[in-house]
Amino acid sequence: MISMEYIRETADFKIEKDTVLTLGKFDGIHKGHRKLIDTVLSKAYENNMYSAVFTFNIAPSFAIKDDKHRLLTTNEEKREVFEKKGIDYLIEYPFSKETASMEPEDFIKKVIKDRINAKIVVAGTDFHFGHNREGDVTLLEKLQDKYDYKLIVVEKAKYDKEEISSTLVRRFLQAGDIRMVNELMGEPFFIREKIIHGNEIGRTINIPTINMRPANIKLLPPNGVYASTVNIDGKCYKSVTNIGYKPTVENIKVMGVETYIIDYDGDLYDRILDVCLYDRIREERKFNSLDELAKQMQNDIQKTKLIDI
């Protein structure tokens, strides 16, 4: 396939091609997830099949528990990652009461087999599915002959003897340890959003910035200033990113992401860009004047230039 087919907002679809499938929430796509994805891609290549990833349009815990926890990776960011990896089909299945109550074997028959036409299913050791999460890899193994697929179970990825999980990534992100987050994820933590108009204060001190307003569902690291990069038209630029409320110039209670792109001067309004974070430089704080802010930002820029990215 030339580009990834994105199936979303419908349960009424059918993939005619033979597929190699993996399933999961894929929040904070980390090295454990990447083991699954790489296995899918290699098996699809070996067997002349098509690669497929199944996930839900929202994290199931939101619908079941109505909790307020935020996502490491939004659906749009997942789409970006899977497309770059070369996945052929991304199925973002609508999560509903009907889906939640589906018996595990019904899910295998009606979704994995009839909808996705999976010939190979790749799953982690702790994968659960169906009503009350009663389905697992034992059931998938038991039913593989009945529904004409082969199961491949992938062991958990580990870091320093600890299993890598979304929970572990979340813990380091909330502590502001971006370097460890990136180590666990295998790629930089990034924020993908449209560039919006800000107050343009940066232009008055010769440090123009781009502004993003991430959705509330997106989990961000602690307020502060971070060494980052922005990819623009295939070229990667070092940048300095402030996450927080900009107390010196606005002091409003709306979380924003503001980035100064080093050695770039152009109009980026309304474009959708990725800001990748690499290291935390300092906490966010309020300055007494714009001159004081400008001096600190110049220091932040110099520190970022020296960071190996």
Residue pairs with C-beta under 8 A, 6 or more apart in sequence:
1 50
1 88
3 83
4 79
4 82
4 83
4 86
4 87
4 88
4 89
4 90
5 88
5 89
5 90
6 79
6 90
6 92
7 13
7 89
7 90
7 91
7 92
8 57
8 90
8 91
8 92
9 57
9 92
9 94
10 94
11 93
11 94
11 99
11 115
13 91
13 115
14 114
14 115
14 117
15 50
15 52
15 89
15 115
15 116
15 117
16 117
17 49
17 50
17 88
17 117
18 47
18 49
18 50
18 117
18 119
19 44
19 49
19 50
19 51
19 52
19 88
19 89
19 116
19 117
19 118
19 119
19 120
20 40
20 43
20 44
20 47
20 49
20 50
20 51
20 52
20 118
20 119
20 120
20 121
20 122
21 40
21 52
21 53
21 54
21 112
21 116
21 118
21 120
21 121
21 122
22 36
22 37
22 39
22 40
22 52
22 53
22 54
22 121
22 122
22 123
23 53
23 54
23 55
23 112
23 121
23 123
23 127
23 129
24 33
24 36
24 54
24 55
24 124
24 127
25 55
25 56
25 59
25 60
25 166
26 33
26 53
26 55
26 73
26 78
27 59
27 71
27 72
27 73
27 166
28 71
28 72
28 73
28 166
28 169
28 170
28 173
28 185
29 37
29 73
29 78
29 81
29 185
29 187
30 157
30 164
30 165
30 166
30 169
30 184
30 185
30 186
31 157
31 159
31 164
31 184
31 185
31 186
32 124
32 156
32 157
32 163
32 164
32 165
34 157
34 186
35 154
35 155
35 157
36 122
36 123
36 124
36 154
37 53
37 82
37 85
37 87
39 122
39 152
39 154
40 51
40 52
40 53
40 87
40 122
41 51
41 85
41 86
41 87
43 49
43 120
43 122
43 152
44 50
44 51
44 88
47 119
47 120
49 119
49 120
50 88
50 89
51 86
51 87
51 88
51 89
52 87
52 88
52 89
52 90
52 91
52 116
52 118
53 82
53 87
53 89
53 90
53 91
54 91
54 93
54 111
54 112
54 116
55 78
55 90
55 91
55 92
55 93
56 92
56 93
56 94
56 95
56 99
57 75
57 92
57 93
57 94
57 95
58 75
58 95
59 71
60 95
60 100
61 67
61 69
63 95
63 96
63 100
64 100
69 219
70 216
70 217
70 218
70 219
71 217
71 218
71 219
72 166
72 169
72 170
72 173
72 189
72 219
73 81
74 192
74 215
74 217
74 218
75 92
76 192
77 190
77 192
78 90
79 90
79 92
80 192
80 274
81 187
82 90
83 90
89 116
91 115
91 116
93 99
93 111
100 131
101 131
102 110
102 130
102 131
103 130
103 131
103 134
104 129
104 130
104 131
104 134
104 135
104 139
105 130
105 135
105 139
105 143
106 130
107 129
107 130
107 135
108 135
108 139
108 140
108 143
108 147
109 147
112 118
112 121
112 147
112 149
113 147
113 148
113 149
118 149
119 148
119 149
119 150
120 149
120 150
120 151
120 152
121 140
121 144
121 149
121 150
121 151
121 152
122 152
122 154
123 137
123 140
123 151
123 152
123 153
123 154
124 137
124 153
124 154
124 156
125 137
125 153
125 154
125 155
125 156
126 156
127 136
127 137
127 140
128 134
128 135
128 136
129 135
129 136
137 151
137 153
140 151
141 151
141 153
144 150
144 151
156 163
156 164
156 165
157 163
157 164
158 164
159 168
159 183
159 184
162 168
164 184
168 184
169 181
169 184
169 185
170 219
172 180
172 181
172 184
173 181
173 189
173 219
173 221
174 219
174 221
174 222
175 222
176 221
176 222
176 224
176 280
177 280
178 189
178 221
178 226
178 277
178 278
178 279
178 280
179 278
179 279
181 189
181 221
182 188
182 189
182 277
182 278
188 229
188 276
188 277
188 278
189 221
189 276
189 277
190 274
190 275
190 276
190 277
191 212
191 214
191 218
191 220
191 257
191 274
191 275
191 277
192 272
192 273
192 274
193 212
193 213
193 214
193 215
193 257
193 272
193 273
194 212
194 270
194 271
194 272
195 210
195 211
195 212
195 268
195 269
195 270
195 271
195 272
195 273
196 211
196 212
196 213
196 269
196 270
197 211
197 269
198 209
198 210
198 211
198 256
198 258
199 249
199 250
200 208
201 249
201 290
202 208
202 209
202 258
202 260
204 290
205 290
205 291
205 293
205 294
205 297
206 294
207 260
207 294
207 297
207 298
207 301
208 260
208 265
209 258
209 259
209 260
210 230
210 258
210 259
210 261
210 268
210 273
211 256
211 257
211 258
211 259
212 256
212 257
212 258
212 259
212 275
213 254
213 255
213 256
213 257
214 220
214 255
214 257
220 243
220 255
220 257
221 243
221 277
221 280
222 243
222 280
222 283
223 243
223 244
223 245
223 283
223 284
224 242
224 243
224 244
224 280
224 281
224 282
224 283
224 284
225 240
225 241
225 242
225 243
225 280
225 281
225 282
225 283
225 284
225 300
226 240
226 241
226 242
226 243
226 277
226 278
226 279
226 280
226 281
227 238
227 239
227 240
227 241
227 277
227 278
227 279
227 280
227 281
227 303
227 304
227 307
227 309
228 238
228 239
228 240
228 241
228 259
228 275
228 276
228 277
228 278
228 304
229 236
229 237
229 238
229 239
229 275
229 276
229 278
229 309
230 236
230 237
230 239
230 259
230 261
230 264
230 273
230 274
230 275
230 276
231 237
231 273
231 274
231 276
232 261
232 264
232 266
232 268
232 273
237 261
237 262
237 263
237 264
238 261
238 262
238 263
238 304
238 305
238 309
239 259
239 260
239 261
239 262
239 275
239 304
240 259
240 260
240 262
240 281
240 297
240 300
240 301
240 304
241 257
241 258
241 259
241 260
241 275
241 277
242 257
242 258
242 259
242 284
243 255
243 256
243 257
243 284
244 255
244 256
244 284
245 251
245 252
245 253
245 254
245 255
245 256
245 284
246 252
246 256
246 258
247 284
247 285
247 286
248 286
248 287
248 290
248 293
249 290
249 293
251 286
257 275
259 275
260 297
260 301
262 301
262 304
262 305
278 307
278 309
279 307
281 300
281 303
281 304
282 300
287 293
287 296
